[in-house]
Amino acid sequence: MSSNKKLKVSRSTRYRRRLNASTLATTMLCDYSDDEPLATQLCDFTDDEPIDNQLKAIEVVPSLNNEPICEANFNHSTDYIIQSDDTNRINSSLISSPSSQCLNSSDSDNNSDNIDLQSSLNGGDYHNFGLKNEIEFLLEVEPQLVPSHLSLVVGIDGIALTSNPTTHCWPILGYFSNIPYKYRSVFIIGVFLGLSKPKNCNEFLMQFVIELKELINTGIRLNDKYITVNLYALICDAPAKSFILNFKGHNGKNSCLCCLCIGERKYSRTYFSNKDAPLRTHASFITYTDCEFHIGETIIDEIPHFDIILSTPYDYMHLICIGVVKKLMMYWIVSKNKHPIALPPNLMNALEIKLNLLVKYIPEMIFQRKSNENSRQHPLRDVQR
């Protein structure tokens, strides 16, 4: 037997390590001091040391700056969608976004009496950062560029932080679409952290909706300036949209948000072929009379002047970029069940050489998985990864 053989780690040991990591991650969001920044640094931990001692060993470090570092914006046409794999960006935003200062602020005058900074939900904890803190931040930076009426774009999606045990993070992110692009940064409105996604969509959205209704109906006066807010668009992918609006998932036959078309099943997929089906309207949606479509009511219908149908656009990234386009490329490239007009191998090799030459012109911020000298040298053949 070779002496260099690696010792296998048992399944129970791996589970304990992941459980400790999950507990430490939860502590970073739940335990904070009024006079310390939210930024924290994990220490090394072992399986033998008690978890209480490990939690005490967390070292609090000062944040680098007070500017939001999540620079990617998403707008009503879904040019940018919140990615489910942007875990590092979300974690960085939690640490250094100006919205996080509400956790360290002892002044609660700007918060509604019905809004809690932290609340326990069924399945996890919800942390409310709020909209008013971001408005205050904008007025401090460039007060003359902030209009009296702000248009808010909100994006909601879930992130799996760990797999065993599972730890899910569901952030509510937003940005104001009618301010100059230079100051149009994504900020955190609220974050849910638990062992699964939120059990109840209305419970998850309650704090956000209460504050937004107050800003829409009564507004806020800061630095002798009266400001109101309206919800311009709600950006979600198909699974998150069905959860937030509480209707059938995208695999269901009665799952189209825009029309009354009934889908058909073929090749283990649901498709909607009736182009002349009657359209849904906001008025018909909030009656909740379509029992085959609705699972229950959604608290989103309480937001004034927000049209659920017209202001909840399609998810361009999943439907087109990694939906239809990916399926077409699979027909052209993948060897199994190749399409009659599939690309020949020599042409694919020539195209991959050309694509690799374009790598140096691709921005790091937009394409984090671009090819390099060590991996992803076959971008066409890797389309099914």
Contacts in CASP RR format, 6 or more apart in sequence:
PFRMAT RR
TARGET T0000
AUTHOR 0000-0000-0000
METHOD contacts of the structure
MODEL  1
MSSNKKLKVSRSTRYRRRLNASTLATTMLCDYSDDEPLATQLCDFTDDEP
IDNQLKAIEVVPSLNNEPICEANFNHSTDYIIQSDDTNRINSSLISSPSS
QCLNSSDSDNNSDNIDLQSSLNGGDYHNFGLKNEIEFLLEVEPQLVPSHL
SLVVGIDGIALTSNPTTHCWPILGYFSNIPYKYRSVFIIGVFLGLSKPKN
CNEFLMQFVIELKELINTGIRLNDKYITVNLYALICDAPAKSFILNFKGH
NGKNSCLCCLCIGERKYSRTYFSNKDAPLRTHASFITYTDCEFHIGETII
DEIPHFDIILSTPYDYMHLICIGVVKKLMMYWIVSKNKHPIALPPNLMNA
LEIKLNLLVKYIPEMIFQRKSNENSRQHPLRDVQR
13 47 0 8 1.000
14 164 0 8 1.000
15 164 0 8 1.000
15 165 0 8 1.000
16 47 0 8 1.000
17 47 0 8 1.000
18 162 0 8 1.000
18 163 0 8 1.000
18 164 0 8 1.000
18 165 0 8 1.000
19 165 0 8 1.000
20 45 0 8 1.000
20 47 0 8 1.000
20 51 0 8 1.000
20 54 0 8 1.000
21 42 0 8 1.000
21 45 0 8 1.000
21 162 0 8 1.000
22 161 0 8 1.000
22 162 0 8 1.000
22 165 0 8 1.000
22 167 0 8 1.000
23 51 0 8 1.000
23 55 0 8 1.000
24 42 0 8 1.000
24 45 0 8 1.000
24 54 0 8 1.000
24 55 0 8 1.000
24 58 0 8 1.000
25 161 0 8 1.000
25 162 0 8 1.000
25 167 0 8 1.000
25 193 0 8 1.000
26 125 0 8 1.000
26 167 0 8 1.000
26 193 0 8 1.000
26 194 0 8 1.000
27 55 0 8 1.000
27 58 0 8 1.000
28 38 0 8 1.000
28 40 0 8 1.000
28 42 0 8 1.000
28 58 0 8 1.000
29 94 0 8 1.000
29 125 0 8 1.000
29 127 0 8 1.000
29 191 0 8 1.000
29 193 0 8 1.000
30 118 0 8 1.000
30 125 0 8 1.000
31 55 0 8 1.000
32 38 0 8 1.000
32 103 0 8 1.000
32 104 0 8 1.000
33 60 0 8 1.000
34 104 0 8 1.000
34 106 0 8 1.000
35 104 0 8 1.000
36 60 0 8 1.000
36 104 0 8 1.000
37 60 0 8 1.000
37 61 0 8 1.000
37 62 0 8 1.000
37 63 0 8 1.000
37 104 0 8 1.000
38 63 0 8 1.000
38 94 0 8 1.000
38 95 0 8 1.000
38 100 0 8 1.000
38 103 0 8 1.000
38 104 0 8 1.000
39 60 0 8 1.000
39 61 0 8 1.000
39 62 0 8 1.000
39 63 0 8 1.000
39 64 0 8 1.000
39 95 0 8 1.000
39 96 0 8 1.000
40 58 0 8 1.000
40 59 0 8 1.000
40 60 0 8 1.000
40 61 0 8 1.000
40 95 0 8 1.000
41 58 0 8 1.000
41 59 0 8 1.000
41 60 0 8 1.000
41 61 0 8 1.000
42 58 0 8 1.000
43 54 0 8 1.000
43 57 0 8 1.000
43 58 0 8 1.000
43 59 0 8 1.000
45 54 0 8 1.000
45 57 0 8 1.000
63 95 0 8 1.000
63 96 0 8 1.000
64 96 0 8 1.000
65 96 0 8 1.000
66 96 0 8 1.000
66 98 0 8 1.000
66 101 0 8 1.000
67 96 0 8 1.000
67 98 0 8 1.000
67 185 0 8 1.000
68 93 0 8 1.000
68 96 0 8 1.000
68 97 0 8 1.000
68 98 0 8 1.000
68 99 0 8 1.000
68 185 0 8 1.000
68 186 0 8 1.000
68 187 0 8 1.000
69 89 0 8 1.000
69 92 0 8 1.000
69 93 0 8 1.000
69 96 0 8 1.000
69 97 0 8 1.000
70 89 0 8 1.000
70 90 0 8 1.000
70 92 0 8 1.000
70 93 0 8 1.000
70 97 0 8 1.000
70 173 0 8 1.000
70 185 0 8 1.000
70 186 0 8 1.000
70 187 0 8 1.000
71 185 0 8 1.000
71 186 0 8 1.000
71 365 0 8 1.000
72 80 0 8 1.000
72 89 0 8 1.000
72 186 0 8 1.000
72 365 0 8 1.000
73 80 0 8 1.000
73 175 0 8 1.000
73 181 0 8 1.000
73 184 0 8 1.000
73 185 0 8 1.000
73 186 0 8 1.000
74 80 0 8 1.000
74 81 0 8 1.000
74 82 0 8 1.000
74 153 0 8 1.000
74 155 0 8 1.000
74 175 0 8 1.000
74 186 0 8 1.000
74 235 0 8 1.000
75 153 0 8 1.000
75 177 0 8 1.000
75 233 0 8 1.000
76 153 0 8 1.000
76 177 0 8 1.000
76 232 0 8 1.000
76 233 0 8 1.000
76 235 0 8 1.000
76 311 0 8 1.000
76 313 0 8 1.000
77 313 0 8 1.000
77 316 0 8 1.000
78 235 0 8 1.000
78 313 0 8 1.000
78 314 0 8 1.000
78 315 0 8 1.000
78 316 0 8 1.000
78 317 0 8 1.000
79 316 0 8 1.000
81 157 0 8 1.000
81 235 0 8 1.000
81 237 0 8 1.000
81 315 0 8 1.000
81 316 0 8 1.000
81 317 0 8 1.000
81 318 0 8 1.000
82 155 0 8 1.000
82 156 0 8 1.000
82 157 0 8 1.000
82 171 0 8 1.000
82 173 0 8 1.000
82 235 0 8 1.000
83 157 0 8 1.000
84 157 0 8 1.000
84 158 0 8 1.000
84 159 0 8 1.000
84 160 0 8 1.000
84 237 0 8 1.000
85 159 0 8 1.000
86 159 0 8 1.000
87 159 0 8 1.000
87 161 0 8 1.000
87 169 0 8 1.000
90 159 0 8 1.000
90 169 0 8 1.000
90 171 0 8 1.000
93 173 0 8 1.000
93 186 0 8 1.000
93 187 0 8 1.000
93 188 0 8 1.000
94 100 0 8 1.000
94 188 0 8 1.000
94 191 0 8 1.000
97 129 0 8 1.000
97 187 0 8 1.000
97 188 0 8 1.000
98 133 0 8 1.000
98 134 0 8 1.000
98 137 0 8 1.000
98 187 0 8 1.000
99 129 0 8 1.000
99 130 0 8 1.000
99 133 0 8 1.000
99 134 0 8 1.000
99 137 0 8 1.000
99 187 0 8 1.000
99 188 0 8 1.000
99 189 0 8 1.000
100 129 0 8 1.000
100 188 0 8 1.000
101 133 0 8 1.000
102 111 0 8 1.000
102 117 0 8 1.000
102 128 0 8 1.000
102 129 0 8 1.000
102 130 0 8 1.000
102 133 0 8 1.000
103 117 0 8 1.000
103 127 0 8 1.000
103 129 0 8 1.000
105 133 0 8 1.000
110 132 0 8 1.000
110 133 0 8 1.000
110 136 0 8 1.000
110 220 0 8 1.000
111 117 0 8 1.000
111 132 0 8 1.000
112 210 0 8 1.000
112 211 0 8 1.000
112 214 0 8 1.000
114 210 0 8 1.000
115 128 0 8 1.000
115 130 0 8 1.000
115 207 0 8 1.000
115 210 0 8 1.000
115 211 0 8 1.000
116 128 0 8 1.000
116 207 0 8 1.000
117 127 0 8 1.000
117 128 0 8 1.000
118 125 0 8 1.000
118 126 0 8 1.000
118 127 0 8 1.000
118 128 0 8 1.000
119 125 0 8 1.000
119 126 0 8 1.000
119 128 0 8 1.000
119 207 0 8 1.000
120 126 0 8 1.000
121 192 0 8 1.000
121 198 0 8 1.000
121 199 0 8 1.000
121 200 0 8 1.000
121 203 0 8 1.000
121 204 0 8 1.000
122 198 0 8 1.000
122 199 0 8 1.000
122 200 0 8 1.000
122 203 0 8 1.000
123 194 0 8 1.000
123 195 0 8 1.000
123 196 0 8 1.000
123 198 0 8 1.000
123 199 0 8 1.000
124 192 0 8 1.000
124 193 0 8 1.000
124 194 0 8 1.000
124 195 0 8 1.000
124 198 0 8 1.000
125 192 0 8 1.000
125 193 0 8 1.000
125 194 0 8 1.000
126 190 0 8 1.000
126 191 0 8 1.000
126 192 0 8 1.000
126 198 0 8 1.000
126 204 0 8 1.000
126 207 0 8 1.000
127 190 0 8 1.000
127 191 0 8 1.000
127 192 0 8 1.000
127 193 0 8 1.000
128 189 0 8 1.000
128 190 0 8 1.000
128 207 0 8 1.000
128 208 0 8 1.000
128 211 0 8 1.000
129 187 0 8 1.000
129 188 0 8 1.000
129 189 0 8 1.000
129 190 0 8 1.000
129 191 0 8 1.000
130 189 0 8 1.000
130 190 0 8 1.000
130 207 0 8 1.000
130 208 0 8 1.000
130 211 0 8 1.000
131 152 0 8 1.000
131 189 0 8 1.000
131 211 0 8 1.000
131 212 0 8 1.000
131 215 0 8 1.000
131 229 0 8 1.000
132 211 0 8 1.000
132 215 0 8 1.000
132 220 0 8 1.000
134 176 0 8 1.000
134 187 0 8 1.000
135 146 0 8 1.000
135 150 0 8 1.000
135 220 0 8 1.000
135 222 0 8 1.000
135 227 0 8 1.000
135 229 0 8 1.000
136 222 0 8 1.000
138 145 0 8 1.000
138 146 0 8 1.000
138 176 0 8 1.000
138 179 0 8 1.000
138 183 0 8 1.000
139 146 0 8 1.000
139 222 0 8 1.000
139 223 0 8 1.000
139 225 0 8 1.000
141 183 0 8 1.000
142 180 0 8 1.000
142 183 0 8 1.000
143 223 0 8 1.000
143 225 0 8 1.000
145 179 0 8 1.000
145 180 0 8 1.000
145 183 0 8 1.000
146 179 0 8 1.000
146 225 0 8 1.000
146 227 0 8 1.000
147 178 0 8 1.000
147 179 0 8 1.000
148 225 0 8 1.000
148 226 0 8 1.000
148 227 0 8 1.000
148 228 0 8 1.000
149 178 0 8 1.000
149 227 0 8 1.000
149 228 0 8 1.000
149 229 0 8 1.000
149 230 0 8 1.000
150 176 0 8 1.000
150 178 0 8 1.000
150 179 0 8 1.000
150 227 0 8 1.000
150 228 0 8 1.000
150 229 0 8 1.000
150 230 0 8 1.000
151 176 0 8 1.000
151 177 0 8 1.000
151 178 0 8 1.000
151 229 0 8 1.000
151 230 0 8 1.000
151 232 0 8 1.000
152 174 0 8 1.000
152 175 0 8 1.000
152 176 0 8 1.000
152 177 0 8 1.000
152 212 0 8 1.000
152 229 0 8 1.000
152 230 0 8 1.000
152 231 0 8 1.000
152 232 0 8 1.000
153 174 0 8 1.000
153 175 0 8 1.000
153 176 0 8 1.000
153 177 0 8 1.000
153 232 0 8 1.000
153 233 0 8 1.000
153 235 0 8 1.000
154 172 0 8 1.000
154 173 0 8 1.000
154 174 0 8 1.000
154 189 0 8 1.000
154 231 0 8 1.000
154 233 0 8 1.000
154 234 0 8 1.000
154 235 0 8 1.000
155 172 0 8 1.000
155 173 0 8 1.000
155 174 0 8 1.000
155 234 0 8 1.000
155 235 0 8 1.000
155 236 0 8 1.000
156 170 0 8 1.000
156 171 0 8 1.000
156 172 0 8 1.000
156 173 0 8 1.000
156 234 0 8 1.000
156 235 0 8 1.000
156 236 0 8 1.000
156 240 0 8 1.000
156 244 0 8 1.000
157 170 0 8 1.000
157 171 0 8 1.000
157 236 0 8 1.000
157 237 0 8 1.000
157 240 0 8 1.000
158 168 0 8 1.000
158 169 0 8 1.000
158 170 0 8 1.000
158 171 0 8 1.000
158 197 0 8 1.000
158 240 0 8 1.000
159 168 0 8 1.000
159 169 0 8 1.000
159 170 0 8 1.000
159 171 0 8 1.000
160 166 0 8 1.000
160 167 0 8 1.000
160 168 0 8 1.000
160 169 0 8 1.000
161 167 0 8 1.000
161 168 0 8 1.000
161 169 0 8 1.000
165 195 0 8 1.000
166 195 0 8 1.000
166 196 0 8 1.000
167 193 0 8 1.000
167 194 0 8 1.000
167 195 0 8 1.000
168 192 0 8 1.000
168 193 0 8 1.000
168 194 0 8 1.000
168 195 0 8 1.000
168 196 0 8 1.000
168 197 0 8 1.000
169 191 0 8 1.000
169 192 0 8 1.000
169 193 0 8 1.000
169 194 0 8 1.000
170 191 0 8 1.000
170 192 0 8 1.000
170 193 0 8 1.000
170 197 0 8 1.000
170 198 0 8 1.000
170 204 0 8 1.000
171 188 0 8 1.000
171 189 0 8 1.000
171 190 0 8 1.000
171 191 0 8 1.000
171 192 0 8 1.000
172 188 0 8 1.000
172 189 0 8 1.000
172 190 0 8 1.000
172 191 0 8 1.000
172 205 0 8 1.000
172 208 0 8 1.000
173 186 0 8 1.000
173 187 0 8 1.000
173 188 0 8 1.000
173 189 0 8 1.000
174 186 0 8 1.000
174 187 0 8 1.000
174 188 0 8 1.000
174 189 0 8 1.000
175 184 0 8 1.000
175 185 0 8 1.000
175 186 0 8 1.000
175 187 0 8 1.000
176 184 0 8 1.000
177 184 0 8 1.000
177 232 0 8 1.000
177 233 0 8 1.000
189 208 0 8 1.000
190 207 0 8 1.000
190 208 0 8 1.000
192 198 0 8 1.000
192 204 0 8 1.000
197 243 0 8 1.000
198 204 0 8 1.000
201 243 0 8 1.000
201 244 0 8 1.000
201 245 0 8 1.000
201 246 0 8 1.000
201 298 0 8 1.000
201 299 0 8 1.000
202 246 0 8 1.000
202 297 0 8 1.000
202 298 0 8 1.000
202 299 0 8 1.000
205 244 0 8 1.000
205 298 0 8 1.000
205 299 0 8 1.000
205 300 0 8 1.000
206 299 0 8 1.000
209 299 0 8 1.000
209 300 0 8 1.000
209 302 0 8 1.000
209 303 0 8 1.000
212 229 0 8 1.000
212 231 0 8 1.000
212 303 0 8 1.000
213 302 0 8 1.000
213 303 0 8 1.000
213 304 0 8 1.000
215 227 0 8 1.000
215 228 0 8 1.000
215 229 0 8 1.000
216 228 0 8 1.000
216 229 0 8 1.000
216 230 0 8 1.000
216 231 0 8 1.000
216 303 0 8 1.000
216 304 0 8 1.000
216 305 0 8 1.000
217 304 0 8 1.000
219 226 0 8 1.000
219 227 0 8 1.000
219 228 0 8 1.000
219 229 0 8 1.000
220 226 0 8 1.000
220 227 0 8 1.000
220 228 0 8 1.000
221 227 0 8 1.000
230 305 0 8 1.000
230 306 0 8 1.000
231 303 0 8 1.000
231 305 0 8 1.000
231 306 0 8 1.000
231 311 0 8 1.000
232 311 0 8 1.000
233 311 0 8 1.000
233 312 0 8 1.000
233 313 0 8 1.000
234 241 0 8 1.000
234 244 0 8 1.000
234 300 0 8 1.000
234 306 0 8 1.000
234 308 0 8 1.000
234 311 0 8 1.000
234 312 0 8 1.000
235 313 0 8 1.000
235 315 0 8 1.000
236 244 0 8 1.000
236 312 0 8 1.000
236 315 0 8 1.000
237 315 0 8 1.000
237 317 0 8 1.000
237 318 0 8 1.000
238 249 0 8 1.000
238 250 0 8 1.000
238 315 0 8 1.000
238 318 0 8 1.000
238 319 0 8 1.000
239 249 0 8 1.000
239 250 0 8 1.000
241 257 0 8 1.000
241 312 0 8 1.000
241 315 0 8 1.000
242 248 0 8 1.000
242 249 0 8 1.000
242 250 0 8 1.000
242 255 0 8 1.000
244 298 0 8 1.000
244 300 0 8 1.000
245 257 0 8 1.000
245 298 0 8 1.000
245 300 0 8 1.000
245 308 0 8 1.000
245 312 0 8 1.000
246 294 0 8 1.000
246 295 0 8 1.000
246 296 0 8 1.000
246 297 0 8 1.000
246 298 0 8 1.000
247 255 0 8 1.000
247 257 0 8 1.000
247 293 0 8 1.000
247 294 0 8 1.000
247 295 0 8 1.000
247 296 0 8 1.000
248 254 0 8 1.000
248 255 0 8 1.000
248 292 0 8 1.000
248 293 0 8 1.000
248 294 0 8 1.000
248 295 0 8 1.000
249 255 0 8 1.000
250 270 0 8 1.000
251 270 0 8 1.000
252 263 0 8 1.000
252 270 0 8 1.000
253 262 0 8 1.000
253 263 0 8 1.000
253 264 0 8 1.000
253 265 0 8 1.000
253 270 0 8 1.000
254 262 0 8 1.000
254 263 0 8 1.000
254 290 0 8 1.000
254 292 0 8 1.000
254 293 0 8 1.000
255 263 0 8 1.000
255 270 0 8 1.000
255 293 0 8 1.000
256 263 0 8 1.000
256 272 0 8 1.000
256 277 0 8 1.000
256 280 0 8 1.000
257 280 0 8 1.000
257 309 0 8 1.000
257 312 0 8 1.000
258 279 0 8 1.000
258 280 0 8 1.000
258 309 0 8 1.000
259 272 0 8 1.000
259 274 0 8 1.000
259 277 0 8 1.000
259 278 0 8 1.000
259 279 0 8 1.000
259 280 0 8 1.000
260 277 0 8 1.000
260 278 0 8 1.000
260 279 0 8 1.000
260 280 0 8 1.000
260 290 0 8 1.000
261 272 0 8 1.000
261 273 0 8 1.000
261 274 0 8 1.000
261 277 0 8 1.000
262 272 0 8 1.000
262 274 0 8 1.000
262 277 0 8 1.000
263 270 0 8 1.000
263 271 0 8 1.000
263 272 0 8 1.000
263 273 0 8 1.000
263 274 0 8 1.000
264 270 0 8 1.000
264 271 0 8 1.000
264 272 0 8 1.000
264 273 0 8 1.000
279 309 0 8 1.000
280 309 0 8 1.000
281 309 0 8 1.000
282 307 0 8 1.000
282 308 0 8 1.000
282 309 0 8 1.000
282 310 0 8 1.000
284 290 0 8 1.000
285 301 0 8 1.000
285 308 0 8 1.000
285 309 0 8 1.000
286 301 0 8 1.000
286 308 0 8 1.000
288 294 0 8 1.000
288 296 0 8 1.000
288 297 0 8 1.000
298 308 0 8 1.000
300 306 0 8 1.000
300 308 0 8 1.000
301 308 0 8 1.000
326 383 0 8 1.000
329 380 0 8 1.000
329 383 0 8 1.000
330 383 0 8 1.000
330 384 0 8 1.000
331 338 0 8 1.000
331 339 0 8 1.000
331 342 0 8 1.000
332 339 0 8 1.000
332 341 0 8 1.000
332 342 0 8 1.000
332 343 0 8 1.000
333 342 0 8 1.000
333 343 0 8 1.000
333 348 0 8 1.000
333 380 0 8 1.000
333 381 0 8 1.000
333 383 0 8 1.000
334 383 0 8 1.000
334 384 0 8 1.000
343 351 0 8 1.000
343 380 0 8 1.000
348 380 0 8 1.000
348 381 0 8 1.000
351 380 0 8 1.000
352 377 0 8 1.000
352 378 0 8 1.000
352 379 0 8 1.000
352 380 0 8 1.000
352 381 0 8 1.000
355 371 0 8 1.000
355 379 0 8 1.000
355 380 0 8 1.000
356 371 0 8 1.000
356 377 0 8 1.000
356 379 0 8 1.000
359 370 0 8 1.000
359 371 0 8 1.000
359 372 0 8 1.000
362 370 0 8 1.000
364 370 0 8 1.000
369 376 0 8 1.000
370 376 0 8 1.000
371 377 0 8 1.000
371 379 0 8 1.000
376 382 0 8 1.000
END
